[in-house]
């Protein structure tokens, strides 16, 4: 198959979707299941909390499959831009974590990181880790955009 021009936008989007799904899986597996610190929705009964975890897990798996289908299509057409894909992965990881920490925890208050403890250190660590991942992803995106190479077909 002939090589297509790299598609930076699709490469970033596919990997970002994978990043969001991976970070959702880490949150679900580690904090919801292994540590049992919270459910996705803690403002109701334990049964509703468990159901909300199952729905989050379903969404995360669908996002992971969709992201890998997009990624595989780019690889098949030889249009994957590796620099943009790495940027997208880290943007997805950090974006999910920061969204969860700020919107889910603080704005919507659907759950907290942990209950029965002083939240400030947990919130700071959670949001700082998300911000660091997001900043690294943004730096990689800038570097990939400035890198010399074949011109992008997406504009």
Backbone as CSV, one residue per row, in Angstrom:
resi,resn,N_x,N_y,N_z,CA_x,CA_y,CA_z,C_x,C_y,C_z
1,UNK,0.847,-1.179,0.000,0.000,0.000,0.000,0.888,1.237,0.000
2,UNK,0.572,2.230,-0.850,1.377,3.441,-0.878,1.217,4.231,0.419
3,UNK,2.251,4.961,0.730,2.257,5.756,1.955,1.420,7.018,1.758
4,UNK,0.498,7.264,2.713,-0.281,8.499,2.717,0.508,9.564,3.451
5,UNK,0.097,10.799,3.281,0.694,11.877,4.068,0.258,11.721,5.514
6,UNK,1.116,12.092,6.443,0.745,11.976,7.861,-0.482,12.829,8.164
7,UNK,-1.323,12.319,9.010,-2.524,13.038,9.430,-2.395,13.374,10.908
8,UNK,-1.918,14.567,11.176,-1.630,14.956,12.556,-2.887,15.024,13.411
9,UNK,-3.962,15.603,12.893,-5.187,15.732,13.680,-5.795,14.398,14.053
10,UNK,-5.891,13.497,13.071,-6.443,12.159,13.358,-5.504,11.366,14.261
11,UNK,-4.210,11.528,14.080,-3.244,10.836,14.938,-3.395,11.301,16.382
12,UNK,-3.530,12.613,16.568,-3.716,13.164,17.911,-5.040,12.682,18.504
13,UNK,-6.107,12.738,17.711,-7.438,12.356,18.208,-7.504,10.886,18.588
14,UNK,-6.955,10.015,17.750,-6.991,8.579,18.036,-6.254,8.267,19.333
15,UNK,-5.071,8.831,19.477,-4.274,8.562,20.677,-4.873,9.234,21.910
16,UNK,-5.490,10.406,21.742,-6.143,11.078,22.877,-7.305,10.243,23.386
17,UNK,-8.052,9.646,22.479,-9.159,8.779,22.872,-8.641,7.567,23.644
18,UNK,-7.533,7.016,23.183,-6.904,5.905,23.905,-6.443,6.377,25.284
19,UNK,-5.845,7.568,25.363,-5.378,8.112,26.639,-6.506,8.321,27.635
20,UNK,-7.617,8.881,27.170,-8.783,9.068,28.036,-9.251,7.714,28.567
21,UNK,-9.336,6.733,27.676,-9.815,5.409,28.079,-8.861,4.745,29.072
22,UNK,-7.569,4.865,28.845,-6.590,4.250,29.751,-6.658,4.894,31.131
23,UNK,-6.755,6.232,31.188,-6.811,6.885,32.496,-8.127,6.575,33.196
24,UNK,-9.214,6.473,32.447,-10.489,6.068,33.053,-10.369,4.657,33.618
25,UNK,-9.669,3.772,32.898,-9.479,2.402,33.379,-8.627,2.380,34.642
26,UNK,-7.570,3.173,34.672,-6.724,3.243,35.871,-7.559,3.726,37.055
27,UNK,-8.338,4.786,36.846,-9.197,5.309,37.912,-10.180,4.236,38.378
28,UNK,-10.854,3.623,37.431,-11.867,2.599,37.751,-11.240,1.411,38.487
29,UNK,-10.151,0.891,37.952,-9.554,-0.313,38.532,-8.894,-0.024,39.877
30,UNK,-8.061,1.009,39.934,-7.298,1.272,41.157,-8.162,1.896,42.250
31,UNK,-8.814,3.027,41.941,-9.504,3.781,42.992,-10.910,3.268,43.298
32,UNK,-11.600,2.745,42.278,-12.953,2.250,42.514,-12.940,0.806,43.015
33,UNK,-12.137,-0.047,42.391,-12.201,-1.475,42.709,-11.157,-1.921,43.728
34,UNK,-9.877,-1.676,43.466,-8.839,-2.192,44.365,-8.811,-1.472,45.713
35,UNK,-8.831,-0.135,45.683,-8.789,0.617,46.935,-10.180,0.852,47.520
36,UNK,-11.203,0.828,46.669,-12.569,1.044,47.130,-12.800,2.426,47.718
37,UNK,-12.084,3.446,47.228,-12.198,4.789,47.785,-13.489,5.486,47.385
38,UNK,-13.986,5.209,46.192,-15.220,5.847,45.739,-15.781,5.080,44.546
39,UNK,-17.009,5.440,44.182,-17.631,4.982,42.939,-17.718,6.186,42.022
40,UNK,-18.076,5.964,40.771,-18.207,7.103,39.880,-19.289,8.054,40.382
41,UNK,-20.409,7.503,40.843,-21.485,8.327,41.392,-21.760,7.876,42.816
42,UNK,-21.398,8.730,43.771,-21.522,8.378,45.186,-22.654,9.090,45.895
43,UNK,-23.547,9.721,45.174,-24.601,10.502,45.827,-25.909,9.730,45.926
44,UNK,-25.818,8.416,45.960,-27.010,7.580,46.059,-26.657,6.334,46.854
45,UNK,-27.275,5.221,46.516,-27.048,3.967,47.227,-25.784,3.281,46.707
46,UNK,-25.228,2.339,47.467,-24.085,1.564,46.966,-24.395,0.835,45.655
47,UNK,-25.625,0.379,45.481,-25.997,-0.314,44.240,-25.915,0.638,43.045
48,UNK,-26.359,1.871,43.239,-26.271,2.870,42.159,-24.800,3.210,41.893
49,UNK,-24.003,3.292,42.944,-22.569,3.535,42.773,-21.917,2.439,41.951
50,UNK,-22.270,1.204,42.236,-21.720,0.073,41.485,-22.183,0.099,40.031
51,UNK,-23.456,0.425,39.821,-23.969,0.553,38.460,-23.229,1.651,37.704
52,UNK,-22.989,2.781,38.355,-22.274,3.879,37.696,-20.854,3.462,37.332
53,UNK,-20.215,2.658,38.173,-18.880,2.142,37.843,-18.933,1.256,36.602
54,UNK,-19.959,0.431,36.509,-20.113,-0.430,35.337,-20.327,0.370,34.070
55,UNK,-21.107,1.441,34.166,-21.332,2.302,32.996,-20.047,3.022,32.586
56,UNK,-19.277,3.491,33.586,-17.983,4.116,33.282,-17.061,3.108,32.605
57,UNK,-17.033,1.892,33.116,-16.182,0.848,32.546,-16.598,0.552,31.103
58,UNK,-17.897,0.517,30.838,-18.399,0.297,29.479,-17.951,1.416,28.548
59,UNK,-18.106,2.657,28.994,-17.699,3.802,28.172,-16.199,3.788,27.911
60,UNK,-15.427,3.441,28.922,-13.967,3.401,28.766,-13.555,2.324,27.765
61,UNK,-14.194,1.160,27.800,-13.869,0.100,26.843,-14.263,0.485,25.423
62,UNK,-15.422,1.119,25.266,-15.838,1.579,23.937,-14.866,2.622,23.386
63,UNK,-14.434,3.546,24.242,-13.461,4.558,23.815,-12.133,3.913,23.431
64,UNK,-11.713,2.922,24.189,-10.453,2.231,23.887,-10.529,1.529,22.533
65,UNK,-11.617,0.829,22.286,-11.788,0.140,21.003,-11.845,1.148,19.859
66,UNK,-12.632,2.219,20.023,-12.737,3.232,18.972,-11.384,3.878,18.688
67,UNK,-10.638,4.194,19.736,-9.315,4.792,19.554,-8.362,3.859,18.821
68,UNK,-8.379,2.581,19.171,-7.490,1.638,18.501,-7.928,1.349,17.069
69,UNK,-9.228,1.404,16.781,-9.681,1.261,15.392,-9.158,2.424,14.556
70,UNK,-9.269,3.646,15.101,-8.747,4.819,14.392,-7.234,4.700,14.195
71,UNK,-6.528,4.292,15.247,-5.072,4.165,15.205,-4.657,3.109,14.172
72,UNK,-5.361,1.962,14.174,-5.042,0.891,13.227,-5.290,1.336,11.789
73,UNK,-6.350,2.112,11.564,-6.624,2.625,10.224,-5.506,3.557,9.765
74,UNK,-5.047,4.413,10.651,-3.929,5.302,10.310,-2.664,4.499,9.999
75,UNK,-2.395,3.476,10.791,-1.216,2.625,10.543,-1.339,1.889,9.215
76,UNK,-2.539,1.373,8.939,-2.762,0.636,7.697,-2.506,1.529,6.486
77,UNK,-2.951,2.779,6.575,-2.771,3.717,5.466,-1.417,4.424,5.520
78,UNK,-0.607,4.058,6.514,0.704,4.675,6.729,0.593,6.193,6.863
79,UNK,-0.433,6.610,7.584,-0.699,8.033,7.774,-0.566,8.447,9.244
80,UNK,-0.095,7.526,10.093,0.066,7.846,11.507,1.246,8.789,11.682
81,UNK,1.038,9.842,12.451,2.108,10.768,12.806,2.514,10.441,14.250
82,UNK,3.631,9.732,14.438,3.992,9.275,15.791,4.125,10.401,16.816
83,UNK,4.717,11.519,16.411,4.867,12.638,17.349,3.525,13.162,17.830
84,UNK,2.597,13.296,16.900,1.256,13.755,17.266,0.514,12.701,18.085
85,UNK,0.748,11.430,17.793,0.096,10.365,18.549,0.572,10.366,20.003
86,UNK,1.873,10.517,20.230,2.367,10.570,21.613,1.795,11.776,22.341
87,UNK,1.722,12.900,21.648,1.131,14.099,22.249,-0.321,13.830,22.614
88,UNK,-1.064,13.240,21.697,-2.473,12.945,21.939,-2.673,12.012,23.117
89,UNK,-1.817,10.996,23.232,-1.938,10.055,24.353,-1.824,10.793,25.681
90,UNK,-0.796,11.632,25.811,-0.596,12.349,27.070,-1.670,13.413,27.298
91,UNK,-2.138,14.047,26.226,-3.240,15.002,26.361,-4.502,14.289,26.847
92,UNK,-4.760,13.091,26.336,-5.923,12.320,26.785,-5.809,11.877,28.230
93,UNK,-4.630,11.383,28.606,-4.406,10.960,29.994,-4.621,12.126,30.956
94,UNK,-3.918,13.229,30.693,-4.006,14.393,31.575,-5.364,15.061,31.528
95,UNK,-5.946,15.124,30.333,-7.257,15.748,30.194,-8.325,15.031,30.999
96,UNK,-8.320,13.702,30.939,-9.296,12.945,31.734,-9.079,13.203,33.216
97,UNK,-7.844,13.122,33.659,-7.570,13.253,35.085,-7.930,14.648,35.603
98,UNK,-7.585,15.679,34.841,-7.901,17.033,35.278,-9.410,17.292,35.226
99,UNK,-10.079,16.794,34.191,-11.540,16.926,34.117,-12.189,16.232,35.306
100,UNK,-11.748,15.022,35.605,-12.296,14.283,36.736,-12.058,15.045,38.038
101,UNK,-10.834,15.527,38.228,-10.489,16.216,39.470,-11.207,17.528,39.659
102,UNK,-11.392,18.281,38.587,-12.024,19.593,38.718,-13.541,19.537,38.535
103,UNK,-14.002,18.903,37.470,-15.436,18.903,37.171,-16.180,17.870,38.023
104,UNK,-15.750,16.594,37.970,-16.465,15.557,38.714,-16.345,15.740,40.226
105,UNK,-15.131,16.061,40.703,-14.911,16.166,42.150,-15.410,17.480,42.728
106,UNK,-15.146,18.593,42.055,-15.405,19.898,42.658,-16.663,20.590,42.142
107,UNK,-16.896,20.570,40.839,-18.055,21.286,40.299,-19.331,20.459,40.459
108,UNK,-19.332,19.244,39.922,-20.530,18.402,39.985,-20.647,17.641,41.299
109,UNK,-19.525,17.405,41.952,-19.472,16.687,43.233,-20.121,15.306,43.151
110,UNK,-19.909,14.594,42.016,-20.468,13.249,41.887,-19.728,12.250,42.776
111,UNK,-18.479,12.565,43.097,-17.706,11.785,44.057,-16.478,12.584,44.468
112,UNK,-15.824,12.135,45.511,-14.539,12.698,45.926,-13.487,11.607,45.736
113,UNK,-12.226,11.981,45.792,-11.175,10.978,45.635,-11.285,9.935,46.740
114,UNK,-11.489,10.418,47.942,-11.533,9.533,49.105,-12.402,10.191,50.162
115,UNK,-12.969,9.399,51.017,-13.838,9.922,52.071,-13.193,9.688,53.433
116,UNK,-13.530,10.565,54.381,-13.043,10.413,55.751,-11.610,10.861,55.959
117,UNK,-11.086,11.667,55.025,-9.719,12.175,55.137,-9.719,13.657,54.751
118,UNK,-8.624,14.333,55.051,-8.437,15.705,54.585,-8.221,15.645,53.070
119,UNK,-9.121,16.248,52.295,-9.098,16.124,50.832,-8.010,16.927,50.148
120,UNK,-7.570,18.013,50.728,-6.652,18.918,50.038,-5.409,18.226,49.477
121,UNK,-4.692,17.406,50.250,-3.502,16.755,49.669,-3.848,15.817,48.501
122,UNK,-4.969,15.124,48.608,-5.394,14.224,47.533,-5.764,15.016,46.283
123,UNK,-6.530,16.094,46.483,-6.926,16.933,45.349,-5.709,17.550,44.666
124,UNK,-4.791,18.054,45.468,-3.587,18.675,44.890,-2.767,17.651,44.097
125,UNK,-2.569,16.488,44.659,-1.781,15.453,43.968,-2.484,15.008,42.690
126,UNK,-3.797,14.777,42.763,-4.563,14.308,41.608,-4.529,15.341,40.481
127,UNK,-4.839,16.588,40.822,-4.903,17.632,39.801,-3.524,18.020,39.288
128,UNK,-2.524,18.011,40.156,-1.162,18.319,39.704,-0.665,17.255,38.736
129,UNK,-0.935,15.989,39.030,-0.519,14.910,38.115,-1.212,15.065,36.762
130,UNK,-2.504,15.392,36.774,-3.225,15.616,35.523,-2.662,16.792,34.751
131,UNK,-2.353,17.883,35.463,-1.795,19.074,34.813,-0.423,18.780,34.210
132,UNK,0.399,18.011,34.912,1.732,17.658,34.388,1.590,16.836,33.109
133,UNK,0.714,15.841,33.119,0.495,15.041,31.907,-0.001,15.914,30.759
134,UNK,-0.912,16.823,31.059,-1.464,17.719,30.039,-0.382,18.648,29.490
135,UNK,0.448,19.192,30.348,1.528,20.079,29.897,2.567,19.345,29.056
136,UNK,2.910,18.130,29.455,3.855,17.342,28.655,3.247,17.052,27.282
137,UNK,1.962,16.694,27.261,1.276,16.449,25.994,1.257,17.687,25.113
138,UNK,0.993,18.855,25.715,0.989,20.101,24.945,2.384,20.401,24.396
139,UNK,3.403,20.153,25.210,4.784,20.356,24.735,5.125,19.432,23.576
140,UNK,4.716,18.178,23.685,4.958,17.230,22.589,4.177,17.624,21.330
141,UNK,2.969,18.160,21.512,2.174,18.609,20.362,2.856,19.765,19.653
142,UNK,3.380,20.699,20.422,4.112,21.825,19.812,5.352,21.340,19.077
143,UNK,6.076,20.428,19.698,7.280,19.886,19.061,6.932,19.134,17.776
144,UNK,5.857,18.352,17.815,5.451,17.601,16.620,5.007,18.547,15.509
145,UNK,4.352,19.613,15.882,3.881,20.587,14.882,5.033,21.304,14.203
146,UNK,6.094,21.532,14.951,7.260,22.244,14.409,8.239,21.328,13.686
147,UNK,8.073,20.021,13.850,9.024,19.062,13.269,8.956,19.109,11.743
148,UNK,10.125,19.072,11.107,10.115,19.024,9.644,9.615,17.676,9.175
149,UNK,9.024,17.639,8.022,8.531,16.382,7.467,7.511,16.651,6.403
150,UNK,6.891,15.580,5.862,5.887,15.748,4.824,4.724,16.601,5.349
151,UNK,4.170,17.396,4.504,3.055,18.255,4.902,1.818,17.413,5.187
152,UNK,1.086,17.864,6.160,-0.119,17.207,6.637,-1.244,17.347,5.609
153,UNK,-2.027,16.290,5.432,-3.143,16.348,4.484,-4.379,16.957,5.121
154,UNK,-4.353,17.195,6.438,-5.549,17.705,7.114,-5.535,19.220,7.238
155,UNK,-4.438,19.854,6.983,-4.367,21.305,7.070,-3.967,21.842,8.385
